[in-house]
Amino acid sequence: MSAGLDRERMLDAIEAQAGLVRFALTGDGDGGDGSDGAGGGADVGAPVPSCPDWTVHDLVVHLGTANWWGGANVREANPEGRARGMREVMESAPPASAGADALARWYADLVVVANKTYTDADLDAPAWTFAGPGRAGYWLRRQLHETAIHRWDLEAALRGVAGTTPLMDDVAMDGIDEFCTALRPVLDLVKPPLPVTIRLRAGDREWSLRGAEGTGEVEVAGTAETLLLLLWGRVGRDADLEVVGDVAGLDAALEVGLSN
């Protein structure tokens, strides 16, 4: 589990992010008014610029399935293997023709199941993680930040980047920490080393992504949310960031993608 956010804070934050997903789809935040009309709510066929080749419908189906899968890994409590059943969950989603309200209700139901799992679970219990055998709390943290990033994608697709909801600073800080300490180390095992060592600074917190031996260094400073979006490839270094050092190395790293 996160060293910075306790269970209650993460549950509150994931519910807030999930609520913003529902609101972006329906405009009322509760998954619609019970009608099945395809005419209301967001355009689920709209493209998502930050997730090429995805529509809004594709994005929400992915997110709902990911939220379910995190909870499934906790429920199965099998540190040696990941939970199955993602295809069935994806196929249970309403078609795009059913409209935004139906999609929002499907998503909301999956979030309720996942959050009940995280509320009831022993977060120190064994569970499979991307890094191998780990603890159940890994998935509450992972799904919080999965939801936060894709909520941003959804809002940006429907309203433009300027219409996205600011991410709470403590959640963004924890998202950077998760990326640097839990996710990027796994990628480092299977990807070529970074062409530069990247040092990140938000407020009084600092993190480092180590580059290949003998490469240069670059320091990137900014708000926690902007740094988190940079790590996930949602903004570039031309965002409101202070960059000092090997700028060319940073550009090379960002071109490949830090989260790929």
N, C-alpha and C positions, 0 to 999 in steps of 0.2 A: 504494500500500500504506500501511498505518498507520504513522505516525511513531512510535507508541508500542509496538507489538507486532511482533516479527519473524515471519518465516514459520513457524519451528518452534513458537513460542508459539501462534500462531493455529491451526495444525494440531492441536496438542495440545488447545487449548480447544474447537475445533469437534468433535473426536472425543469429548471429555468431555460436551459438550452433547448430541450425538447418542446417546451411550450412555445418558444420562438419559432421553431420549425412548424408547429401546427398553425401558429398565427400567420406566418408567411403564406401558408397554403390556403387558409380559409378566411383570414381577417378577424376571427373571433377567438382564436387561441384554444378552443376546446374540441376541435375536430369536426366542426360543422354543426348544423342545426337539426341533424337527423334526416335530412332529405338526401336523395341519391342523385339529384339533378346534376348533370355534367356542365351546366352553364355557369355555375357560381364558382367563386374562388379563383385561385391562380391558374395560369396557363401551364398545365403539366407537360405540355409538349415543347415548352420554351427551352432553348439551349442553355447549357451551363458553361460559360466561358472558361472558368477555372478548372473544369473537369471535361476536357475535350471529348467529343463524341457522346456525351451524356445529355439527356434531357432532364428536366425537373423530376419527371416520373422515375427515370433511372436512378437519379441521385437519392430520392427518398426511399426507393425500394432497397438500394444498397445500404443506406443508413439503418433502416428498420431491421434488415437482416443482420447487420453487424451488431446492433444493440442486442438482438435476440441471442446471437452466437456468443457474445461475452457472457451473458447469463447462463447459457447452456454449458460453457466450459466450467463455470463455478458449480452448477448442479451436478455435473458428472463426476467432479472431484477425481479426475484421472490425470495425474501429472505426466503420464507417459504418452498421451495421445490427445489430439484435439477432438472437440465435439463434432458430430456429424449432423446433417439435416438442413444445411443452409439452402440447398436447392429447393427443398420442399417449402421452406418459408418464403423464398423469393417467388415461387410459383403461386403462393397463396395471396399475393398482392392483387388488388383489383386492377383491371386493365386501365390504360390511360383514358380510354373512352368513358370510364365511370366518373372521371372528374376529380377535382381536388378534395372535395369533402370526403369522398370514400377513401381516398388515399390517406388523408389525415387521420381518419378513424382507425384504419388498419395500422398505421404507424403508432398511434397513441396506445392501442391495445398491446403492442409488443413492448413499448416502454414500460407500461405498468407491470408486466410480467418480469422484465429484467430488473426493475428497481425493487420489486418485492424480493427477488432473489438476493440482491445485494443488501437489503435491509435485514433479512433473516439469516444470512450466511455467516459462518465464522471466516473472517477475511484472512485468517492465518492458515486456513485449511489448504491442503495440497490442490494444485490445479496445473494444467498444462499452460504454458505461455509461449510467446514467440521465441523466447530465449531458452526454452526447455522447461523442465520441472520447476514450478514456482508456487506462488500462493494465490488464493482467490482474490485478494485485494488488488492484484495486478489488473483484473478485468474491470473493476469499477473505475479505476483511474484511466485505463485505456479507452473505455467507452465514453467517459466524460469528454476527453479531448477529441475523440473521433466525432462526437456529436457537435462540439463547439466549432470545429473546422468546417464540417459540412453544413452546419447552420449558416456560417458565413457564406459558403458557396451558394446556398439557396437564396439568401437575401440579396447577394450581389447579382445573381442571375435575374431576379425578379425586380429589383429596385435600383441596381447599380451599386458600385462600391461605396459611394457616399451615403447610401441608404442602409448600410449594415449597422447592426447594434453593437456598440462597444463591448468588448469582453472584459469582465471583472478582472482587476489587476492580479489578485491572488491566484485566480484560475489560469490566467495567461502565464504567470511566473511558473506555476506548476507544470503547465504545458511545455514550456521551454525545458524545464528540468527533466521531464519524462522523455522528451525527444533526445536530449543530449546524453542521458544516463541509461535509458532503457531501450530506445529504438535504434538510434544511430549505431551503437556498438554491435547490434545484430547485423545491420547492413554492412558494417566494416568487415565482417567475416566472409562476405560473399561478393563484395564490390571492390573495385580498385580503390586504393587510398586517395583521399582528397588531395587536390593539387596545392593546398594551402592550409595552414592551421588557422582556424577561425576562432577568435575570442569574442564572446558575446557579453554585453553589459547592459543591464536594465536596473536603474537605481543603484542599490548597493550590492546587487547580486551579479555574479560572473559565472560563465560556463566556457568550456573549451571543446572544440572538435578538432582532433589532432589530424594533421596532414601527413603526407609521406615524408620519410626522413630526408632532411636537407631542403625542404620547401620553405617558402617564406611564411610570414604571419600577417594577419589582418585583424584589426579590432573593429567591431561593429556595435554601436551603442544606439539605443532608442527606447521607446516605450516597450513594455513587455508584449503587448498585443502585436505591435509592428514586427518585433523580432520573431515572434511565433509564426506570423504569417510569412515572413521571409523564409524560415526553416521549411515550411510546407509548400513553398513555391507559389504563394498567393500574391506576393508583392516582390518587386525587385529592389535593388540597392538604391534606386532613385526615389524610394519612399522616404519618409521623414526619418532618416538615419544619419548618424555620423560615422564615416568610414575612414580609417587611418591605417596605412600600411600597404600590403600587396593587393591593390585593387584588381589587377589583372588576374591574380590567382583566385580572388573571390568570384569574379565574373565567370571564370572557367568552371568553378565548383557549382555556381548557380545554373549555368547552362546545362550541365549534366543533370542537376537536381539533387538536392541534399536528402530528399525523402524517397528517392527512387531506388 
